[in-house]
Amino acid sequence: MEKVIKLEELGLMLLGIYLFNHLEYAWWWFLVLILAPDFSMIGYLFGNRIGAICYNIAHHRGIAIVLYFVGIYTSTTILQLLAVIQFAHSAMDRMLGYGLKYKKGFKYTHLGEIGK
């Protein structure tokens, strides 16, 4: 099942790349911004609870989808860009085994414990 999930996440990451390709931004923007959602880990400086909340907001694909459609509705390409980056990054993280975090600590995710 783990391989199926990783393949599904790869497909979602490729969807993110496809959507980025339809935006009017140079490809170097994708390469520069793809790791930007990881800045949310700064929240862990304020404890596990705040860290998990910050991380989960920045890595939630549902939020990315809503932002993308709001960007389409308002014709705001920067919002679409941020949403595509968040979507693709979240899929990439899950493909690598990094899931949404529990308040217990960084290594406790909805995909299981990191490092096990």
VENBELJO-V686148 format. One record per run of one state. SS is the DSSP state (2 for helix, 1 for strand, 0 for the rest). FROM is the first residue (numbers start at 1). TO is the last residue. If there is no record, write none. Layout:
# VENBELJO-V686148
ss:SS from:FROM to:TO
ss:SS from:FROM to:TO
This chain:
# VENBELJO-V686148
ss:0 from:1 to:1
ss:2 from:2 to:21
ss:0 from:22 to:26
ss:2 from:27 to:33
ss:0 from:34 to:35
ss:2 from:36 to:46
ss:0 from:47 to:47
ss:2 from:48 to:58
ss:0 from:59 to:60
ss:2 from:61 to:73
ss:0 from:74 to:76
ss:2 from:77 to:95
ss:0 from:96 to:100
ss:1 from:101 to:102
ss:0 from:103 to:104
ss:1 from:105 to:109
ss:0 from:110 to:111
ss:1 from:112 to:113
ss:0 from:114 to:116
